[in-house]
């Protein structure tokens, strides 16, 4: 009798948790949606002939949100299994339950031990069920956040697709250049680098070719114009020089073939004409481009 009650309770609880935790219907998972959008994003990057920072940021945010959903669902499945095992172990241990305490007529010391066990098991049960409730709540919240990030990525792709004709016109205007065998840079990058260095003093140096880099540096189409060294924040004068350089690139970009600029955790894409946009936090002064102006060319 007791076995039947215990099994029914365990099954009922797990059934309830499953209904609460898993969305109804055959809606694609966040990961499935992200996989489809990632393919579209990759195609757009090729069409735009270079990295699109807004797309990279949106894709990374969606990826992180989707991973959190997966991690929480895994934790929830483990917690559900623990509850099932808990009820099974409670039955197999033969622990006396609450109602039997009041009708027990055996050894008083034995019943005191059983009461302590009942109290412990009740607290364990409550903690485990509370954890499952928290995981269900967190999973729903994470799913909502992931859906929002995926929607942002979908909107970004849609906006970029609408601008493809304008971008194609720019690509036709500037054509395609292969890196020079000597410098490893395209002639356009060399010309723009030299013009910038003629107009802006560069006491902290310029870094361009980065062998093995999957982005523009590896293709010979990007240079970093340093405004400080050692990952330090620039002083007021150097920051003003960086601001002036970034604005010069914006003002002359369409005429000279500049593709995009990154400076002080913001990016300006000449192709899209969307203006300055905040870049996601990369975790450091250099990674967030606070100590250099990044310039990429067509």
URDA-V631075 format. One record per pair of residues at least 24 apart in sequence whose ideal C-beta (glycine too) atoms are under 8 Angstrom apart, sorted by sequence separation. I is the first residue (numbers start at 1). J is the second residue. If there is no record, write none. Layout:
((I	J) (I	J))
This chain:
((93	117) (184	208) (185	209) (202	226) (204	228) (205	229) (264	288) (265	289) (34	59) (37	62) (184	209) (200	225) (204	229) (239	264) (264	289) (265	290) (95	121) (183	209) (263	289) (264	290) (184	211) (262	289) (34	62) (34	63) (196	225) (263	292) (179	209) (193	223) (263	293) (90	121) (189	220) (192	223) (262	293) (263	294) (30	62) (34	66) (189	221) (261	293) (262	294) (186	219) (188	221) (189	222) (261	294) (186	220) (189	223) (204	238) (261	295) (30	65) (31	66) (185	220) (186	221) (261	296) (30	66) (184	220) (185	221) (260	296) (183	220) (258	295) (259	296) (31	69) (86	124) (185	223) (221	259) (258	296) (259	297) (30	69) (31	70) (86	125) (258	297) (259	298) (29	69) (179	219) (180	220) (201	241) (257	297) (258	298) (179	220) (200	241) (256	297) (257	298) (86	128) (179	221) (216	259) (200	244) (249	293) (83	128) (200	245) (82	128) (83	129) (249	295) (246	293) (200	248) (245	293) (79	128) (83	132) (196	245) (199	248) (242	292) (242	293) (21	73) (79	131) (80	132) (196	248) (233	285) (79	132) (196	249) (231	284) (232	285) (231	285) (21	76) (231	286) (76	132) (79	135) (234	290) (233	290) (234	291) (233	291) (17	76) (76	135) (232	291) (75	135) (76	136) (231	291) (195	256) (18	80) (229	291) (17	80) (72	135) (76	139) (228	291) (192	256) (227	291) (228	292) (191	256) (192	257) (226	291) (227	292) (14	80) (17	83) (72	138) (73	139) (192	258) (226	292) (227	293) (72	139) (225	292) (188	256) (224	292) (225	293) (14	83) (188	257) (224	293) (225	294) (13	83) (14	84) (69	139) (72	142) (224	294) (225	295) (223	294) (224	295) (222	294) (223	295) (10	83) (69	142) (222	295) (10	84) (68	142) (69	143) (222	296) (221	296) (222	297) (221	297) (10	87) (65	142) (68	145) (69	146) (221	298) (9	87) (10	88) (68	146) (7	87) (65	145) (66	146) (216	296) (6	87) (65	146) (216	297) (65	148) (66	149) (174	257) (6	90) (7	91) (62	146) (65	149) (66	150) (170	254) (6	91) (64	149) (65	150) (207	292) (62	149) (3	91) (61	149) (62	150) (2	91) (62	152) (58	149) (61	152) (62	153) (61	153) (58	152) (59	153) (2	97) (58	153) (55	153) (58	156) (196	295) (170	270) (55	156) (170	271) (54	156) (55	157) (192	295) (167	271) (55	160) (166	271) (167	272) (192	297) (54	160) (166	273) (52	160) (163	271) (189	297) (163	272) (188	297) (163	273) (188	298) (186	297) (41	153) (48	160) (160	272) (30	143) (37	150) (44	157) (159	272) (21	135) (17	132) (21	136) (13	129) (20	136) (30	146) (34	150) (37	153) (41	157) (44	160) (48	164) (30	147) (33	150) (37	154) (40	157) (44	161) (47	164) (21	139) (17	136) (34	153) (48	167) (23	143) (30	150) (37	157) (44	164) (47	167) (47	168) (177	298) (49	171) (174	298) (49	176) (171	298) (170	298) (51	215) (51	216) (50	216) (50	221) (53	260) (50	259) (51	260) (53	262) (50	260) (54	267) (53	267) (54	269) (53	269) (52	269) (54	272) (52	271) (61	280) (52	272) (54	274) (60	280) (57	279) (48	271) (54	277) (57	280) (53	277) (53	279) (51	296) (50	296) (50	298) (49	298))
